Every structure is written in structure tokens, then in C-alpha cells.
Amino acid sequence: MKLRTPLAAAVTAAVVAVALLGASGCAVTRGQETVGAYIDDTTITTQIKSRFFENKAVAGSSISVETLNGSVMLSGFAKNANERTTAETIARGVNGVKSVRNEIAVRP
């Protein structure tokens, strides 16, 4: 099928985009059930990361935070065991956190 006008091409692109958006659903991802759960998890992650950057004992740029349904997973690298423990303590102190899995490796 050859499109003869820019208008026809634009309409076709819009129809395809709407079809793809309808098929993929809302912004909820990673198996979460509601948009509210996604927003709560994003808020938890943001609060943990901001507390890492406020705390001089934790290198926030070296530690990743992922949250799913209130369960937090920390990964990345710490300079020592104290930094690893402090990061976990900070994460546990954020409102809405149900559990923390600490996968931070201590780099010698």
C-alpha cells in the first residue's frame, strides 16, 4: 500500500499509535496490579535515593534501588560494610517499605 499524501501518512501513523497504546495498557508495568501501587513504589524509590544523597556515609550514585509492591531491592557497590548496613537502615526507615533485600557488594 502506497500512501499518496502526507495527511494520509499522518492518519495512518495515528491509527497505528492508538492501536499499540490500547494493546499495551496503561503505564502500569512490572506486574503491578494498579497505577496507585506503581506510584507508591516510585515514591518509595525516590525517597530512599534522596536520603542516600543526603547522608554522607552512603554513596547514592553507587547503589541502585528497585521497588515492587513495597519490597525494596538494593544493589550496587559499597566502600565498606558500614556503608552497606547504613543503606539498608535508610531503606527500612522509609514509610511504605515492607521488606528490604540487600544485594550490595562491598568493594575492597
C-alpha positions in Angstrom: 0.0 0.0 0.0 1.5 3.3 -1.1 0.4 6.5 0.8 0.0 9.4 -1.6 -0.3 12.3 0.7 1.3 13.5 4.0 -2.1 13.7 5.5 -2.8 10.0 4.8 0.5 9.1 6.2 -0.2 11.0 9.4 -3.6 9.5 9.8 -2.2 6.0 9.4 0.5 6.7 11.9 -2.0 8.0 14.4 -4.2 4.9 14.0 -1.3 2.6 14.5 -0.2 4.5 17.6 -3.6 4.4 19.1 -3.8 0.6 18.4 -0.5 0.0 20.1 -1.3 2.1 23.1 -4.6 0.3 23.5 -3.0 -3.1 23.3 -0.2 -2.3 25.8 -2.5 -0.9 28.5 -1.7 1.9 31.0 1.6 2.9 32.4 1.5 0.1 35.0 4.5 -2.2 34.4 6.5 -4.9 36.1 3.4 -7.0 37.0 1.9 -4.5 39.4 -1.9 -4.5 39.8 -2.7 -0.8 40.0 -1.5 2.6 39.0 -1.6 3.5 42.7 0.9 0.7 43.5 3.2 1.9 40.8 3.1 5.5 42.1 3.7 4.3 45.7 6.7 2.2 44.6 8.1 5.2 42.7 7.7 7.4 45.7 9.5 4.9 47.9 12.4 4.6 45.5 12.7 8.4 45.2 12.6 8.8 49.0 15.3 6.2 49.5 17.6 7.6 46.8 17.2 11.2 48.1 18.0 10.0 51.7 21.1 8.3 50.3 22.3 11.5 48.7 21.6 13.5 52.0 23.7 11.0 54.0 27.4 11.5 53.8 28.1 7.9 54.7 26.3 6.5 51.6 27.4 6.9 48.0 24.0 7.3 46.4 25.3 7.1 42.9 26.8 3.6 43.5 23.7 2.0 44.8 20.6 1.1 42.8 17.1 0.9 44.3 14.2 -1.1 42.9 10.8 -1.2 44.5 8.0 -3.6 43.7 4.8 -3.7 45.8 6.7 -2.2 48.8 9.6 -4.7 48.6 12.9 -2.9 48.0 16.0 -4.4 46.5 19.3 -2.6 46.9 22.2 -3.5 44.6 25.5 -2.0 43.6 28.7 -1.4 45.4 29.7 0.0 48.9 33.1 1.1 50.1 32.7 -0.9 53.3 30.3 -2.9 55.4 29.2 0.2 57.4 28.0 1.9 54.1 26.2 -1.3 53.2 24.4 -1.5 56.5 23.6 2.2 56.6 22.0 2.0 53.1 19.8 -0.9 54.3 18.8 1.0 57.5 17.9 4.1 55.5 15.7 2.0 53.2 14.0 0.3 56.1 13.2 3.7 57.6 11.1 4.9 54.6 7.4 4.8 55.0 5.7 2.1 53.0 8.7 -0.3 52.8 7.5 -3.8 53.6 10.9 -5.6 53.2 14.4 -4.9 52.0 16.7 -7.3 50.2 20.3 -6.0 50.4 22.4 -7.2 47.5 25.0 -4.5 47.8 28.5 -5.9 47.4 31.4 -4.4 49.4 34.2 -3.4 47.1 37.7 -3.9 48.7 
